[in-house]
């Protein structure tokens, strides 16, 4: 039996390996501090450093949740997001996150007192694991979203800067070379890519076993092998489901827009005929898009049964793509 199929979970947002390794695992403080020290050139030790998780939990905030937010020595909040795509709206998202985190930390009445409320200084990092050709390190700015009529941001009164570090490429951010835990995590991602390229029946299981053999994240993977498999399976299923939902939403919005536009200028009888024709055409377009997505997932190494289930296709349709490919 393919255990990767039986371990799938229906989650509203990903419970990623990165988040578990650096902020939830038994040894998370050690892993997190190695990352913090690499970013800041410090040598903080677990025994003498206060670390407090201040994440927004989805159960309380629904659409508001973040990957990692840890307060260091009550003076500094490091917020980290793990992304496989570049999101230009990340500064806006992180602005919302840090505002709500501060709101949780400060008594509502104290904000109206005459005494200054001390706040922990925030820093915002994105670790990028995608394939897009971007510099090893770059920045996203909240001000990029401002609709300004001038080229400069002179007089800007609100800004938020996000550092983007590329970690899973041949030319990663320098922080990867300074942090053994991050380097091993990036290497494990490459092993997963190898497994997908080999088109193995159980690529994630193979990747875990191969990483242990190569002494990559060995202690963590040996201790949490089954749990790691569940996290990875749910994480990869989530990424595929998001892509499918985006395509479905686009198709649905296009259909509604076309129908409403035609309604304004057509008679009732002709409108119905054209609407039916449009709906059928859009259905064929959505189906074609699903087939294109299926081809990409096949190339990634996913099984025809999983793809058929995710894209509402028949197994025979997906199998036909395999044969044609």
N, C-alpha and C positions, 0 to 999 in steps of 0.2 A: 504493500500500500504506500502511496506517495504521501508522506507525513506533512509535506508542505501544503497540500490541499486541505487536509483535515485540520490544520492549525490556523486557518484563515479566521479573522474576526471582523465584524462589522463595526467599524469605529468612525466617529464623526471627525476625528482628526488624528493624525499620525502619532503614534507613540514610538519615536524613532530610537534607533540604536545609539545615535549621537547623544540624545538627551539622557538616556539611561546611563550611558558610560560616564558622562561628565557631570551629571547632577542628581542621579537617583540611585545608582548602584551602591553596594556596601562600601566600596572604596572611592566613592565619587569625590570626596574632599581632596584626596591625593591627586586624582586625575585633573580636577578643576584647578588646583593650585599650580600644577605643572604647566597648565595652559596660561594661567594668569601670570606666572613668573616669566614665561616666554614672551608674552605680549609687553611686559613692563620692565624687563631686565632686573627683576627683584629675586629674592631668595627666601620667600616666606615659607614657613614650615607649618604643617597641620597642627602640631602640638601647641603652637603659640599664636595661631591665627583664628579669629572668629569668622566663621562662614555661616551665612543664613540664607536659605532659599526664599525668595520673595516673588516667585512666579505668580502670574494670574492663573487660577485654575479654571478650566472650561466649565466645570460643574456649576461654578458661581457666576461666570461672566459670559457663558455661551459663545458668542462670536469673538470674545476677547480672551485669547490665550497666547502665550509665547513659549519659546523653546526653553531658554535658560535665563534666569535672572538671579544673581547671587550678590548679597551685600557682604563686603569684606571689611572687617574691623569697624563696622558701623559707620564707615566714612565713604565708601565707594560701592557703586552698583555696576556690575558688569553684565550687560544684556547681550546675549548671543543668539543669533538665528542661524539655522542650518538650512540652506536652500540649494536646490538643483536647477533653479531658473533665476534669472535676474529680474527682480521686481522693483521697478522705479518708484513704487509707492511705499517701499519699506520705511523711509523716514517718517511718513505720515502714520503708518502702523505703529512704529516704535514710539512716536509722540503720544499716541493714545495709550500704549502700554505703560509708559513711565508715568503719565498723568494719573492713571488708576492705581499704580503701585504707590505713588506718593499719597494718594487719597486714602489708601489703606493704612499707611504708616502714621498719618497725622490726624489728631483729633479734630473733628469738624469745628468745634467751638474755638480751638486754639488759633485757627486761621484768622480769627477776627480780633485777636489780642494785640497789644502794643509791643509784644516781644517777638523778635525775629526767630522763626522756627528753623533750626539747623537741618539741612538736607544732605543726604549722601550724594556725592558727585556721580553722575551716570556716564557710562561709555557704551557705545553701540557698535557691535561687530556682526558681520555676516560671513559665515564660512560657506563658500560656494563650491559645489561639487559637480557642476554641470560641464558640458563640453564646449560651451561658447568660448571663442577666442578673445579673452579679455586679459588685461595686464595682471600680473601676480597680485598686485594690490591696487585698489582704486577706491573712490569715495562716491557716495550718494548724498545729496543735500536736499533738505526740505525746500529750500528756496528755488530749486529747479522747477518746482510745481507752481511757483508764483507767476501770475500773468502780468509781467512787468513790461512796460514800454521802453525801458532803458536797458542798456547792456550791462551796467554795473548794479550791484546790490547796495550801493551807498545808502546809509540810513536804515539798513535792515534791522528790525527789532525782534525778529524771531528766526532762529536757525536751529537745525539739528543735523549733525554730520554722522554718517554711517560708514565705517571702514569695511570694505569688501575684500576678503582674503581668499584667494584661489588655493585649494588644498589638494585636489586630486588630479594633478596634471604633471607633465614633465618639468614645467617651470612654475612651481608653487610659490606661495608667499614665504618669505624668510622665516616666518614663525614656525613653519612645519619642521625646518631643520633645527629649531631651538627646543622643540617639545617632542619628546619621544612618544608620549601617549598619542598626540595628534598625528605624528608620522605613521604610527602603527595603524591607527584608525583609517588613514588615507590609503595605506597599503592594503588593508582589508577590503576597502571599496574596490580597489583594482582587482583583487582576487575574485570578488563577486562578478565583475565585468568579464573576467576570464571564463568563469563558469557559464555565464550567459552566452558568450561567444562559442563555447563548446557545444551548446544546445543539449545540455545534460537533462535527464529526466527530473532530477532533483537538484538544481543548481545551487540553491542556498545551503542545503545540507552539505554538498560537496565543498562549498566555499568555507564553511565553518571547519570542516575536517582538514582542509588544505591549509587554512590559516594556522591551526594548531600545529600541524606538521612543520610549517615554516617558522614557528615560534612567534607568530604575530597575534597580539592580544591573547596570548595562550592561557594565562591564569583566568581571565574573565570568561573566555569561551568554554574552557573546560568546566568551570564552576557553574555556568549558566547556559549550557548548550541548548537545551530544549526551550528555555525561555527566550534565548536569543533568536532561535528559529521562528518562534511565534511573532516576535517583534518585527523581524525582517519581512516575514510574509505579509503581515498586516500593513507594514510601511509601503511595500511595493504595490500591494493591491490598492492602497489609498491613492498613490500617484497615478495609477492607471484610471481609477474611477474618477478622479478630478478631471483628467483629460477628456474622458468620455462625457462627463456632465457639461463641460465647457462647450463641446461640439454640439450637444443636444440643445443647450440653451441658445446657442447662436442660430441653429436651424429653426427653433421655435420662435425666436424673436423675428427672424426673417419672414416666416410664414405669416405671423400676425401683422407685421408691417405691410406686407404686400396686400393682404386681404383688406386692411383698413384703407389703404390708398385706393384700391379699386372701387371700394364701396362708395367713395365720394363722387365718382364720375360715371357710374354705370347704372343702367336700369336693373330692376330686381331680377328679371329672368336671365338677362345676359350675365349679370353679376354672379348668379349661382353657377352658371355653366363655367365661367372663367375661374371662379373660386375652386370648383371641383378639379379643374385641370391643373391649377396651380398647386393645390394640395397634393395631387398625385405626383406632380413634377418634383415638389420638395421632398416627398417621401422617397422618391427614387434618389434624390440628391443625398438625403440623410443616409440611406442604405449604402450608397457608393462611398460616402465618407467613413462609414463603419468598416467597410471592406479595406479602405486605405489604412485605417488605424490598425486593423487586424494584421495587415502585412508588416507594419512596424513592430507590433508585439511579437509576431512570429520571428522576426529577425533578432529580437531581443532574447528569444529563447523561451517564451511562455508557451504552454501547451495549448493545442487546439480546443480542448474542453474548457479550460479557464477563459480563453479568449471569447469563445461562443457565449459563455455565461455572462461575461462583462458587457458585451456589445449587442446582446439580444440577437445573435445569429445562430444558425443551426451548425452543429458540428460538421456536417457534410459540406456546408459552404466554406468553413474555415479550412477543412481538409483539402478542398478543391484548390484553395490558394496555395497550400503547401505543395501540391502536385505541380501546379503551374509554375511556382517559384523554382 
